[in-house]
């Protein structure tokens, strides 16, 4: 998320030159928003042996950070074959808890929470369905902006919309 960034907005190639720490395998996702709501972006990168296998990013002119975090996860899961055995890393603790802890109960209750409506329900349901199609994929939380190479890289992808927007 761009609001927690301490330094400048780096390009993906600058991230690779600057950072080396963190996991060298897996799929990394991120979403970002300039204002919340506001224009936003999402990105994912699939890495094996510290090398990019696949990556993608996109933008939305009017969105929220959570929508972009969920979109990044959805697009990452869509890129994986159903038999993939990989760890997906997200720095959105709420998205990770949504899939790992809460969604099963919400589904049992007809997609209702005890405390009120579920935000971004259409995205949550899509992600839940995709996660169910990938039984060998684990979703884990990774700390944001701590120098982990591929998390920083995907942050740069998610924030590409800020570099690519007309000035």
MIDOSE-881740 format. One line per field, with one value per residue: x, y, z of N, C-alpha, C in turn; residue number from 1. Coordinates in nm, 2 decimals. Layout:
BEGIN
n_c1 = c(X_...)
n_c2 = c(Y_...)
n_c3 = c(Z_...)
ca_c1 = c(X_...)
ca_c2 = c(Y_...)
ca_c3 = c(Z_...)
c_c1 = c(X_...)
c_c2 = c(Y_...)
c_c3 = c(Z_...)
torba = c(NUM_...)
//
This chain:
BEGIN
n_c1 = c(0.08_0.07_0.06_0.21_0.47_0.81_1.01_1.11_0.91_0.98_1.09_1.03_1.28_1.46_1.41_1.50_1.77_1.83_1.73_1.78_1.70_1.47_1.20_1.27_1.11_0.78_0.45_0.38_0.18_0.02_-0.16_-0.25_-0.33_-0.40_-0.49_-0.79_-1.10_-0.97_-0.75_-0.61_-0.39_-0.28_-0.08_0.10_0.36_0.52_0.76_1.04_1.32_1.44_1.38_1.18_0.88_0.63_0.44_0.21_0.02_-0.22_-0.47_-0.71_-0.92_-1.09_-1.11_-1.05_-0.80_-0.83_-0.98_-0.80_-0.60_-0.74_-0.80_-0.54_-0.47_-0.67_-0.61_-0.36_-0.41_-0.57_-0.37_-0.23_-0.19_-0.44_-0.32_-0.11_0.16_0.24_0.34_0.15_0.21_0.09_0.08_-0.14_-0.30_-0.57_-0.68_-0.56_-0.65_-0.92_-0.95_-0.82_-0.94_-1.20_-1.38_-1.49_-1.68_-1.85_-1.95_-2.10_-2.30_-2.45_-2.31_-2.29_-2.19_-2.17_-2.17_-2.25_-2.27_-2.05_-1.76_-1.68_-1.79_-1.83_-1.57_-1.45_-1.59_-1.52_-1.24_-1.24_-1.36_-1.16_-0.94_-1.03_-1.01_-0.75_-0.60_-0.35_-0.21_-0.09_-0.18_-0.02_0.07_0.29_0.52_0.49_0.70_0.95_1.19_1.20_1.27_1.09_0.84_0.87_0.92_0.67_0.52_0.62_0.52_0.24_0.21_0.26_0.07_0.08_0.32_0.26_0.05_-0.11_0.05)
n_c2 = c(-0.12_0.21_0.43_0.36_0.36_0.44_0.54_0.65_0.61_0.32_0.17_-0.15_-0.27_-0.12_-0.21_-0.47_-0.43_-0.31_-0.47_-0.79_-0.97_-1.20_-1.44_-1.67_-1.80_-1.85_-1.68_-1.35_-1.08_-0.76_-0.46_-0.12_0.22_0.55_0.78_0.68_0.61_0.62_0.65_0.34_0.05_-0.29_-0.58_-0.88_-1.12_-1.42_-1.63_-1.84_-1.99_-1.74_-1.60_-1.44_-1.60_-1.53_-1.24_-0.97_-0.67_-0.42_-0.15_0.07_0.34_0.44_0.33_0.12_0.05_-0.21_-0.34_-0.35_-0.51_-0.75_-0.79_-0.83_-1.08_-1.24_-1.23_-1.35_-1.61_-1.69_-1.71_-1.94_-2.29_-2.54_-2.75_-2.64_-2.61_-2.41_-2.12_-1.84_-1.51_-1.24_-0.90_-0.80_-0.83_-0.85_-0.96_-1.21_-1.33_-1.32_-1.53_-1.75_-1.77_-1.66_-1.68_-1.94_-1.97_-1.75_-1.83_-2.06_-1.93_-1.82_-1.62_-1.41_-1.20_-1.20_-0.95_-0.77_-0.65_-0.80_-0.65_-0.57_-0.80_-0.95_-0.98_-1.11_-1.35_-1.45_-1.48_-1.67_-1.89_-1.94_-2.00_-2.24_-2.40_-2.45_-2.65_-2.71_-2.48_-2.24_-1.96_-1.69_-1.44_-1.16_-0.93_-0.59_-0.36_-0.41_-0.46_-0.71_-0.87_-0.96_-0.88_-0.61_-0.57_-0.64_-0.45_-0.23_-0.30_-0.29_-0.02_0.09_0.23_0.49_0.59_0.57_0.73_1.01_1.32)
n_c3 = c(0.00_-0.09_0.10_0.32_0.25_0.29_0.14_-0.19_-0.49_-0.65_-0.95_-1.10_-1.19_-1.05_-0.79_-0.80_-0.83_-0.58_-0.36_-0.20_0.00_0.16_0.07_-0.21_-0.37_-0.50_-0.52_-0.53_-0.42_-0.45_-0.38_-0.44_-0.37_-0.45_-0.24_-0.08_-0.12_-0.46_-0.75_-0.84_-0.83_-0.91_-0.87_-0.95_-0.90_-1.01_-0.89_-0.93_-0.80_-0.75_-0.99_-1.23_-1.33_-1.42_-1.45_-1.38_-1.41_-1.33_-1.34_-1.19_-1.23_-1.02_-0.72_-0.43_-0.18_-0.06_-0.26_-0.47_-0.35_-0.33_-0.60_-0.70_-0.58_-0.69_-0.97_-0.96_-0.87_-1.08_-1.28_-1.21_-1.26_-1.19_-1.05_-0.92_-0.69_-0.46_-0.27_-0.20_-0.14_0.05_0.14_0.27_0.55_0.61_0.38_0.37_0.61_0.55_0.35_0.47_0.73_0.76_0.54_0.49_0.70_0.65_0.40_0.48_0.62_0.42_0.29_0.48_0.74_1.10_1.21_1.01_0.66_0.41_0.30_-0.04_-0.15_-0.39_-0.50_-0.29_-0.29_-0.55_-0.52_-0.31_-0.44_-0.64_-0.48_-0.37_-0.59_-0.60_-0.43_-0.33_-0.29_-0.08_0.12_0.25_0.49_0.44_0.57_0.48_0.30_0.41_0.30_0.17_-0.12_-0.34_-0.25_-0.24_-0.51_-0.63_-0.51_-0.65_-0.91_-0.86_-0.81_-1.05_-1.19_-1.10_-1.21_-1.48_-1.53_-1.70_-1.70)
ca_c1 = c(0.00_0.16_0.06_0.30_0.60_0.90_1.10_1.06_0.84_1.08_1.05_1.07_1.42_1.54_1.39_1.59_1.91_1.84_1.69_1.81_1.65_1.33_1.18_1.31_1.01_0.64_0.38_0.37_0.07_0.00_-0.25_-0.21_-0.43_-0.36_-0.62_-0.87_-1.08_-0.89_-0.70_-0.53_-0.33_-0.26_0.02_0.15_0.48_0.54_0.90_1.10_1.47_1.47_1.36_1.04_0.82_0.52_0.40_0.11_-0.03_-0.33_-0.51_-0.85_-0.92_-1.16_-1.11_-1.00_-0.68_-0.87_-1.02_-0.68_-0.53_-0.82_-0.78_-0.41_-0.48_-0.76_-0.53_-0.25_-0.47_-0.61_-0.25_-0.18_-0.26_-0.51_-0.24_0.01_0.21_0.32_0.29_0.11_0.24_0.02_0.10_-0.27_-0.34_-0.71_-0.71_-0.51_-0.75_-1.05_-0.95_-0.78_-1.01_-1.34_-1.47_-1.57_-1.80_-1.94_-2.02_-2.20_-2.41_-2.51_-2.23_-2.32_-2.11_-2.25_-2.17_-2.30_-2.23_-1.91_-1.71_-1.62_-1.83_-1.81_-1.43_-1.42_-1.65_-1.44_-1.11_-1.27_-1.38_-1.04_-0.86_-1.08_-0.97_-0.61_-0.59_-0.20_-0.16_-0.11_-0.18_0.05_0.10_0.43_0.53_0.51_0.80_1.06_1.31_1.19_1.29_0.98_0.73_0.90_0.90_0.53_0.47_0.65_0.42_0.11_0.22_0.29_-0.03_0.13_0.42_0.21_-0.07_-0.08_0.09)
ca_c2 = c(0.00_0.33_0.52_0.31_0.36_0.53_0.60_0.69_0.51_0.26_0.09_-0.29_-0.30_-0.06_-0.29_-0.59_-0.38_-0.27_-0.57_-0.93_-1.05_-1.26_-1.57_-1.67_-1.88_-1.82_-1.58_-1.23_-0.99_-0.63_-0.36_0.01_0.32_0.69_0.81_0.56_0.57_0.69_0.56_0.23_-0.06_-0.42_-0.66_-1.01_-1.18_-1.56_-1.64_-1.97_-1.97_-1.59_-1.55_-1.42_-1.69_-1.46_-1.12_-0.89_-0.56_-0.34_-0.03_0.11_0.48_0.48_0.21_0.12_-0.04_-0.35_-0.39_-0.38_-0.62_-0.87_-0.81_-0.89_-1.22_-1.31_-1.24_-1.44_-1.74_-1.72_-1.74_-2.07_-2.41_-2.60_-2.84_-2.57_-2.63_-2.29_-2.03_-1.71_-1.41_-1.11_-0.81_-0.76_-0.93_-0.87_-1.06_-1.35_-1.38_-1.34_-1.66_-1.86_-1.78_-1.62_-1.70_-2.06_-1.94_-1.66_-1.91_-2.14_-1.85_-1.75_-1.50_-1.30_-1.19_-1.18_-0.81_-0.69_-0.70_-0.82_-0.55_-0.63_-0.94_-1.01_-1.01_-1.22_-1.48_-1.49_-1.53_-1.80_-2.00_-1.97_-2.07_-2.37_-2.48_-2.47_-2.71_-2.72_-2.34_-2.18_-1.82_-1.65_-1.30_-1.12_-0.79_-0.49_-0.26_-0.45_-0.50_-0.84_-0.83_-0.98_-0.80_-0.47_-0.57_-0.64_-0.31_-0.14_-0.33_-0.23_0.13_0.14_0.33_0.63_0.63_0.56_0.82_1.13_1.43)
ca_c3 = c(0.00_-0.10_0.21_0.42_0.19_0.36_0.04_-0.32_-0.57_-0.73_-1.07_-1.07_-1.22_-0.94_-0.68_-0.82_-0.80_-0.45_-0.26_-0.22_0.11_0.15_-0.01_-0.35_-0.45_-0.46_-0.59_-0.44_-0.47_-0.38_-0.43_-0.40_-0.40_-0.42_-0.18_-0.05_-0.26_-0.56_-0.85_-0.78_-0.91_-0.85_-0.94_-0.89_-0.97_-0.97_-0.88_-0.90_-0.80_-0.76_-1.12_-1.26_-1.42_-1.48_-1.38_-1.44_-1.32_-1.39_-1.27_-1.19_-1.20_-0.90_-0.64_-0.29_-0.16_-0.04_-0.38_-0.54_-0.29_-0.37_-0.74_-0.72_-0.55_-0.79_-1.09_-0.93_-0.87_-1.22_-1.35_-1.16_-1.30_-1.08_-0.97_-0.87_-0.55_-0.44_-0.16_-0.24_-0.03_0.04_0.26_0.32_0.65_0.60_0.27_0.41_0.71_0.48_0.29_0.56_0.85_0.77_0.42_0.51_0.78_0.57_0.30_0.55_0.66_0.31_0.27_0.57_0.86_1.22_1.24_0.90_0.53_0.38_0.20_-0.16_-0.15_-0.52_-0.51_-0.19_-0.34_-0.66_-0.46_-0.24_-0.54_-0.70_-0.38_-0.36_-0.71_-0.59_-0.29_-0.30_-0.28_0.05_0.12_0.37_0.51_0.45_0.61_0.38_0.31_0.51_0.22_0.10_-0.26_-0.43_-0.20_-0.29_-0.65_-0.66_-0.48_-0.76_-1.01_-0.82_-0.82_-1.19_-1.24_-1.06_-1.30_-1.61_-1.55_-1.77_-1.61)
c_c1 = c(0.09_0.16_0.16_0.45_0.69_0.98_1.03_0.99_0.94_1.02_1.10_1.22_1.51_1.53_1.49_1.74_1.93_1.82_1.73_1.75_1.51_1.32_1.22_1.21_0.87_0.57_0.36_0.27_0.07_-0.10_-0.22_-0.32_-0.37_-0.48_-0.69_-1.01_-1.00_-0.84_-0.61_-0.47_-0.31_-0.14_0.05_0.28_0.50_0.69_0.94_1.25_1.51_1.46_1.21_0.99_0.71_0.49_0.29_0.07_-0.14_-0.37_-0.66_-0.85_-1.00_-1.19_-1.07_-0.88_-0.72_-0.92_-0.90_-0.60_-0.61_-0.80_-0.65_-0.41_-0.56_-0.68_-0.42_-0.30_-0.52_-0.49_-0.19_-0.26_-0.33_-0.42_-0.11_0.04_0.30_0.26_0.27_0.13_0.16_0.06_-0.03_-0.32_-0.49_-0.75_-0.67_-0.61_-0.88_-1.06_-0.92_-0.86_-1.16_-1.43_-1.55_-1.69_-1.90_-2.02_-2.13_-2.32_-2.47_-2.44_-2.27_-2.23_-2.21_-2.27_-2.21_-2.25_-2.08_-1.87_-1.66_-1.66_-1.81_-1.67_-1.39_-1.47_-1.56_-1.31_-1.13_-1.28_-1.25_-0.94_-0.90_-1.04_-0.82_-0.57_-0.44_-0.13_-0.19_-0.09_-0.13_0.07_0.25_0.43_0.56_0.63_0.91_1.19_1.31_1.18_1.16_0.85_0.75_0.88_0.75_0.46_0.50_0.55_0.29_0.10_0.25_0.20_0.01_0.23_0.37_0.10_-0.02_-0.04_0.03)
c_c2 = c(0.12_0.42_0.48_0.32_0.47_0.61_0.63_0.57_0.45_0.19_-0.05_-0.32_-0.23_-0.14_-0.41_-0.55_-0.35_-0.38_-0.71_-1.02_-1.11_-1.39_-1.56_-1.75_-1.83_-1.72_-1.47_-1.13_-0.87_-0.55_-0.23_0.11_0.46_0.76_0.68_0.60_0.67_0.60_0.46_0.13_-0.18_-0.49_-0.79_-1.05_-1.33_-1.58_-1.79_-1.95_-1.83_-1.53_-1.54_-1.52_-1.62_-1.34_-1.05_-0.78_-0.49_-0.22_-0.01_0.26_0.53_0.35_0.23_0.03_-0.18_-0.41_-0.43_-0.49_-0.75_-0.90_-0.88_-1.04_-1.30_-1.33_-1.34_-1.58_-1.78_-1.76_-1.88_-2.18_-2.47_-2.69_-2.78_-2.60_-2.51_-2.21_-1.89_-1.62_-1.28_-1.03_-0.75_-0.86_-0.95_-0.97_-1.20_-1.40_-1.40_-1.48_-1.77_-1.88_-1.76_-1.66_-1.83_-2.04_-1.85_-1.74_-2.00_-2.06_-1.77_-1.62_-1.38_-1.31_-1.17_-1.03_-0.72_-0.74_-0.71_-0.72_-0.63_-0.77_-1.01_-1.06_-1.12_-1.35_-1.54_-1.55_-1.66_-1.91_-2.04_-2.04_-2.21_-2.46_-2.51_-2.53_-2.72_-2.58_-2.29_-2.03_-1.77_-1.50_-1.27_-0.97_-0.70_-0.40_-0.29_-0.49_-0.63_-0.81_-0.84_-0.91_-0.66_-0.46_-0.56_-0.51_-0.22_-0.17_-0.27_-0.08_0.18_0.24_0.47_0.68_0.65_0.66_0.95_1.24_1.56)
c_c3 = c(0.00_0.02_0.32_0.37_0.26_0.25_-0.09_-0.39_-0.67_-0.85_-1.04_-1.09_-1.11_-0.81_-0.69_-0.79_-0.65_-0.34_-0.30_-0.11_0.07_0.07_-0.15_-0.43_-0.41_-0.55_-0.49_-0.50_-0.39_-0.46_-0.37_-0.44_-0.37_-0.37_-0.16_-0.02_-0.34_-0.67_-0.78_-0.88_-0.83_-0.93_-0.87_-0.97_-0.91_-0.99_-0.85_-0.91_-0.81_-0.90_-1.15_-1.36_-1.50_-1.39_-1.45_-1.35_-1.40_-1.30_-1.28_-1.15_-1.08_-0.82_-0.50_-0.28_-0.14_-0.17_-0.47_-0.48_-0.33_-0.51_-0.77_-0.69_-0.65_-0.92_-1.08_-0.93_-1.01_-1.31_-1.32_-1.22_-1.17_-0.99_-0.92_-0.72_-0.52_-0.32_-0.23_-0.12_-0.06_0.16_0.32_0.42_0.64_0.49_0.31_0.51_0.65_0.43_0.39_0.69_0.84_0.66_0.44_0.59_0.72_0.47_0.36_0.59_0.54_0.27_0.35_0.69_0.98_1.24_1.12_0.77_0.51_0.27_0.08_-0.18_-0.28_-0.54_-0.41_-0.24_-0.46_-0.61_-0.39_-0.33_-0.60_-0.60_-0.36_-0.47_-0.70_-0.45_-0.25_-0.29_-0.15_0.04_0.25_0.37_0.51_0.48_0.49_0.41_0.41_0.43_0.16_-0.05_-0.34_-0.38_-0.24_-0.44_-0.69_-0.62_-0.59_-0.88_-0.98_-0.83_-0.95_-1.24_-1.21_-1.16_-1.44_-1.64_-1.62_-1.67_-1.65)
torba = c(1_2_3_4_5_6_7_8_9_10_11_12_13_14_15_16_17_18_19_20_21_22_23_24_25_26_27_28_29_30_31_32_33_34_35_36_37_38_39_40_41_42_43_44_45_46_47_48_49_50_51_52_53_54_55_56_57_58_59_60_61_62_63_64_65_66_67_68_69_70_71_72_73_74_75_76_77_78_79_80_81_82_83_84_85_86_87_88_89_90_91_92_93_94_95_96_97_98_99_100_101_102_103_104_105_106_107_108_109_110_111_112_113_114_115_116_117_118_119_120_121_122_123_124_125_126_127_128_129_130_131_132_133_134_135_136_137_138_139_140_141_142_143_144_145_146_147_148_149_150_151_152_153_154_155_156_157_158_159_160_161_162_163_164_165_166_167)
//
